[in-house]
Amino acid sequence: MSLLFLQLFNGISLSSILLLIALGLAITFGLMNVINMAHGEFIMIGAYMTYMIQKWFISAFPPSAFGWYFALSLAAAFLAAFAIGCLLEKTLIRFLYGRPLDSLLATWGVSLVLQQLARSIFGAPNVAVQAPGWLEGGLALGGELTLPYKRLFIIGLVIICIIGIYLYLYRTRGGRSMQAVMQNRSMAACLGISTRRVDAFGFALGSGMAGIAGCALTLLGPIGPSIGTYYIVDAFMVVVLGGVGKIVGTVAGALGIGVLNTALEYTTSATLGKVIVFTLIIAFLQWKPSGLVTMKSRALD
């Protein structure tokens, strides 16, 4: 029983990581119809920002202050990815709206450039980030069952991010404008909404969410220039399965893929489990191409 619960917890933990990465993609793809293959490199930016903040704390502050570096890293990772995402949108992405194939090729090139830049600055080998002391250990539930604090923290961080995105989309004027542009861009523009400004902020916000995901991933192992490529395909699957532009669908898609992937890897193997997950998703999309949750819209006759 404890082993089954541990596998379920590992599945939820994997789902939370995928969800944190897919939240940004859901905003970008749902808002601008842009396939951003450089999204994984914004994960890398957040991870390396955490690494740099850690080195700064080690050299500039006493050991007693080291535990505070990770809280600062979350904010720094978000702001760095947000700023670079805003720059990328103004210089390249703005010319590719509504052209998914062109955006795929262009952002793939950007991802290669960013990876090589990271290798030139930090080196090709992976680097380690030490977790703060308050995240070491785990929550013992009896017997041999222990839930690591690191994974519990990631799950809690994802819940906070979901609540934040929900409050922004449904409780603020900017969020409602973003939803209007997602549903009907032409009508939103006619009503005076600056679609150009909404697009720029939406892409930067999605990039910032990827930066937070990169910061969280440093708790699970070493980081390197290609850290984002390990998750980008699964994140796209979450977005497509959940339904483009719907937070509820993204949450359901991430939870389903994470738990199913963990269960299949446990009963079969890592490679076979991923193949089965891909096959099931393809079969589901043949039955329901719009995904788990469909965005409601009105069609004029």
C-alpha positions as CSV (number, residue, x, y, z in Angstrom):
1,M,0.0,0.0,0.0
2,S,2.8,2.4,0.9
3,L,4.6,1.6,-2.4
4,L,1.4,2.4,-4.3
5,F,1.0,5.7,-2.5
6,L,4.6,6.6,-3.2
7,Q,4.2,5.9,-6.9
8,L,1.1,8.1,-6.9
9,F,3.0,10.9,-5.2
10,N,5.8,10.6,-7.7
11,G,3.2,10.8,-10.5
12,I,1.7,14.0,-9.0
13,S,5.2,15.4,-8.5
14,L,6.0,14.8,-12.2
15,S,2.6,16.3,-13.1
16,S,3.4,19.5,-11.2
17,I,6.7,20.0,-13.0
18,L,5.0,19.4,-16.4
19,L,2.2,21.8,-15.4
20,L,4.6,24.5,-14.3
21,I,6.3,24.3,-17.7
22,A,3.1,24.0,-19.7
23,L,1.4,27.0,-18.1
24,G,3.6,29.3,-20.2
25,L,3.1,27.3,-23.3
26,A,-0.7,27.4,-22.9
27,I,-0.6,31.2,-22.7
28,T,1.7,31.6,-25.7
29,F,0.2,29.0,-28.0
30,G,-3.4,29.8,-27.0
31,L,-3.0,33.5,-27.4
32,M,-0.8,34.0,-30.4
33,N,-0.8,30.6,-32.2
34,V,3.0,30.5,-31.9
35,I,4.9,27.2,-31.5
36,N,7.7,28.3,-29.3
37,M,10.5,25.7,-29.5
38,A,12.7,28.0,-27.4
39,H,10.4,27.6,-24.4
40,G,12.8,25.0,-23.0
41,E,15.7,27.5,-23.1
42,F,13.7,29.9,-20.8
43,I,13.6,26.9,-18.4
44,M,17.4,26.9,-18.8
45,I,17.6,30.6,-18.1
46,G,15.7,30.2,-14.8
47,A,17.9,27.3,-13.8
48,Y,21.2,29.1,-14.5
49,M,19.9,32.3,-12.8
50,T,19.4,30.1,-9.6
51,Y,22.9,28.8,-10.0
52,M,24.3,32.4,-10.2
53,I,22.3,33.6,-7.2
54,Q,23.6,30.6,-5.2
55,K,27.2,31.4,-6.1
56,W,26.6,35.1,-5.2
57,F,25.2,34.2,-1.8
58,I,28.1,31.8,-1.0
59,S,30.7,34.5,-1.8
60,A,29.0,37.6,-0.5
61,F,26.9,36.5,2.5
62,P,27.6,34.5,5.7
63,P,26.6,30.8,5.8
64,S,23.6,31.6,8.0
65,A,22.0,33.6,5.2
66,F,22.3,30.8,2.6
67,G,18.8,29.5,3.2
68,W,17.3,32.7,1.8
69,Y,19.0,32.4,-1.7
70,F,16.3,30.2,-3.1
71,A,13.4,32.6,-2.4
72,L,15.4,35.3,-4.2
73,S,16.2,32.9,-7.0
74,L,12.5,32.4,-7.8
75,A,11.9,36.1,-8.3
76,A,15.2,36.5,-10.2
77,A,14.4,33.5,-12.5
78,F,11.0,34.9,-13.3
79,L,12.3,38.4,-14.0
80,A,15.2,37.3,-16.1
81,A,13.1,35.0,-18.3
82,F,10.3,37.6,-18.5
83,A,12.8,40.3,-19.7
84,I,14.4,38.0,-22.3
85,G,11.0,36.8,-23.5
86,C,9.9,40.4,-23.9
87,L,13.0,41.1,-25.9
88,L,12.5,38.1,-28.1
89,E,8.9,39.0,-28.7
90,K,9.7,42.5,-29.8
91,T,12.6,41.5,-32.1
92,L,11.2,38.2,-33.7
93,I,8.0,36.7,-32.4
94,R,5.8,39.7,-33.3
95,F,6.4,39.0,-37.0
96,L,5.3,35.4,-36.7
97,Y,1.8,35.6,-35.3
98,G,-0.6,33.2,-36.9
99,R,2.3,31.4,-38.7
100,P,2.9,28.3,-36.6
101,L,5.3,26.5,-39.0
102,D,7.5,29.6,-39.4
103,S,7.5,30.3,-35.7
104,L,8.5,26.6,-35.1
105,L,11.6,26.9,-37.3
106,A,12.5,30.4,-36.1
107,T,12.3,29.6,-32.4
108,W,14.1,26.3,-32.9
109,G,17.0,28.4,-34.2
110,V,16.8,30.7,-31.2
111,S,16.9,27.7,-28.9
112,L,20.2,26.5,-30.5
113,V,21.7,29.9,-30.2
114,L,20.7,30.1,-26.5
115,Q,22.0,26.7,-25.8
116,Q,25.4,27.5,-27.4
117,L,25.5,30.8,-25.5
118,A,25.0,28.9,-22.2
119,R,27.8,26.5,-23.1
120,S,30.1,29.4,-23.8
121,I,29.3,31.1,-20.5
122,F,28.9,28.2,-18.1
123,G,30.6,25.4,-19.9
124,A,29.2,22.2,-21.4
125,P,29.3,20.0,-18.2
126,N,26.3,20.0,-15.9
127,V,26.5,22.1,-12.7
128,A,24.9,21.4,-9.3
129,V,22.7,23.7,-7.3
130,Q,22.6,23.0,-3.5
131,A,19.1,23.1,-2.0
132,P,18.7,25.3,1.1
133,G,18.7,23.5,4.4
134,W,14.9,23.9,5.0
135,L,14.2,21.7,1.9
136,E,16.5,18.9,3.0
137,G,14.9,15.7,4.4
138,G,11.3,14.6,4.1
139,L,7.9,14.1,5.7
140,A,7.8,10.7,7.4
141,L,4.3,9.2,7.2
142,G,5.1,5.9,9.0
143,G,7.0,2.8,8.0
144,E,9.3,3.3,5.0
145,L,7.1,6.0,3.5
146,T,8.8,9.5,3.3
147,L,7.8,12.3,1.1
148,P,10.8,14.6,0.2
149,Y,10.4,18.2,1.2
150,K,11.8,19.3,-2.2
151,R,8.9,17.6,-4.2
152,L,6.3,18.9,-1.7
153,F,7.7,22.4,-2.1
154,I,7.4,22.1,-5.9
155,I,3.8,20.9,-5.7
156,G,3.0,23.8,-3.4
157,L,4.8,26.3,-5.7
158,V,2.7,25.0,-8.7
159,I,-0.5,25.5,-6.7
160,I,0.5,29.1,-6.0
161,C,1.3,29.7,-9.6
162,I,-2.0,28.3,-10.8
163,I,-3.9,30.5,-8.3
164,G,-1.9,33.5,-9.4
165,I,-2.6,32.9,-13.1
166,Y,-6.3,32.2,-12.4
167,L,-6.6,35.5,-10.4
168,Y,-4.9,37.4,-13.2
169,L,-7.0,36.0,-16.0
170,Y,-10.4,36.2,-14.2
171,R,-10.0,39.0,-11.7
172,T,-8.0,41.7,-13.5
173,R,-8.7,43.9,-16.5
174,G,-5.5,42.8,-18.2
175,G,-6.5,39.1,-17.8
176,R,-9.9,39.6,-19.2
177,S,-8.4,41.4,-22.2
178,M,-6.1,38.5,-22.7
179,Q,-9.1,36.1,-22.7
180,A,-10.9,38.3,-25.2
181,V,-8.0,38.3,-27.6
182,M,-7.7,34.5,-27.3
183,Q,-11.4,34.0,-28.1
184,N,-11.8,36.6,-30.9
185,R,-8.8,38.8,-31.8
186,S,-10.6,40.9,-34.4
187,M,-13.6,41.7,-32.1
188,A,-11.3,42.5,-29.2
189,A,-9.4,45.0,-31.4
190,C,-12.6,46.6,-32.5
191,L,-13.5,47.1,-28.8
192,G,-10.3,49.1,-28.2
193,I,-8.1,46.3,-26.7
194,S,-4.5,46.7,-27.7
195,T,-3.8,43.2,-29.1
196,R,-0.2,44.2,-29.6
197,R,0.3,45.0,-26.0
198,V,-1.6,41.9,-24.9
199,D,0.6,39.7,-27.1
200,A,3.8,41.1,-25.8
201,F,2.8,40.8,-22.2
202,G,1.4,37.3,-22.7
203,F,4.6,36.0,-24.3
204,A,6.8,37.5,-21.6
205,L,4.5,36.1,-18.9
206,G,4.7,32.6,-20.4
207,S,8.5,32.9,-20.6
208,G,8.6,34.0,-16.9
209,M,6.6,31.0,-15.9
210,A,9.2,28.8,-17.7
211,G,11.9,30.6,-15.7
212,I,10.2,29.6,-12.4
213,A,10.0,26.0,-13.7
214,G,13.8,26.1,-14.3
215,C,14.4,27.3,-10.8
216,A,12.2,24.5,-9.4
217,L,14.1,21.9,-11.5
218,T,17.4,22.7,-9.8
219,L,16.0,21.0,-6.7
220,L,15.8,17.7,-8.5
221,G,19.3,17.3,-10.0
222,P,22.2,18.9,-11.9
223,I,21.4,21.4,-14.7
224,G,23.0,22.0,-18.1
225,P,22.5,23.8,-21.4
226,S,20.0,21.2,-22.6
227,I,17.9,20.9,-19.5
228,G,14.8,22.3,-21.2
229,T,14.9,19.8,-24.1
230,Y,14.0,17.0,-21.7
231,Y,10.7,18.5,-20.9
232,I,9.5,20.5,-23.9
233,V,7.9,17.7,-25.8
234,D,5.9,16.5,-22.8
235,A,4.9,20.1,-22.1
236,F,3.5,20.4,-25.6
237,M,1.6,17.2,-25.1
238,V,0.0,18.6,-22.0
239,V,-1.1,21.7,-23.8
240,V,-2.6,19.9,-26.8
241,L,-4.2,17.2,-24.6
242,G,-5.7,19.7,-22.2
243,G,-7.1,22.1,-24.8
244,V,-5.4,25.2,-26.0
245,G,-5.8,28.3,-23.8
246,K,-7.7,26.6,-20.9
247,I,-6.1,26.4,-17.5
248,V,-8.4,23.6,-16.3
249,G,-7.5,21.5,-19.3
250,T,-3.8,22.1,-18.8
251,V,-4.1,21.0,-15.1
252,A,-6.0,17.9,-16.1
253,G,-3.7,17.1,-18.9
254,A,-0.5,17.4,-16.8
255,L,-2.0,15.3,-14.0
256,G,-3.1,12.6,-16.4
257,I,0.2,12.4,-18.3
258,G,2.3,12.5,-15.1
259,V,0.5,9.9,-13.2
260,L,0.0,7.6,-16.2
261,N,3.7,8.0,-17.3
262,T,4.9,7.1,-13.8
263,A,2.6,4.1,-13.5
264,L,3.6,2.7,-16.9
265,E,7.3,3.2,-16.2
266,Y,6.9,1.3,-13.0
267,T,5.1,-1.6,-14.5
268,T,7.0,-1.8,-17.8
269,S,10.1,0.3,-18.6
270,A,10.9,4.0,-19.1
271,T,11.0,3.8,-22.9
272,L,8.0,1.5,-23.3
273,G,6.0,3.6,-20.8
274,K,6.6,6.8,-22.8
275,V,5.6,5.1,-26.1
276,I,2.4,3.8,-24.6
277,V,1.6,7.3,-23.3
278,F,2.2,8.8,-26.7
279,T,0.0,6.2,-28.3
280,L,-2.9,6.8,-25.9
281,I,-2.7,10.6,-26.4
282,I,-2.8,10.2,-30.2
283,A,-5.7,7.9,-30.0
284,F,-7.6,10.3,-27.7
285,L,-6.9,13.2,-30.0
286,Q,-8.4,11.2,-32.9
287,W,-11.6,11.0,-30.9
288,K,-11.5,14.5,-29.5
289,P,-9.2,16.8,-31.5
290,S,-9.9,19.9,-29.4
291,G,-8.6,18.3,-26.2
292,L,-10.1,17.7,-22.8
293,V,-11.6,21.2,-22.5
294,T,-12.8,23.2,-25.4
295,M,-12.8,27.0,-25.5
296,K,-16.3,28.3,-26.0
297,S,-17.0,30.7,-28.8
298,R,-19.8,32.0,-30.9
299,A,-20.0,31.4,-34.7
300,L,-21.9,33.8,-36.9
301,D,-24.1,32.4,-39.7
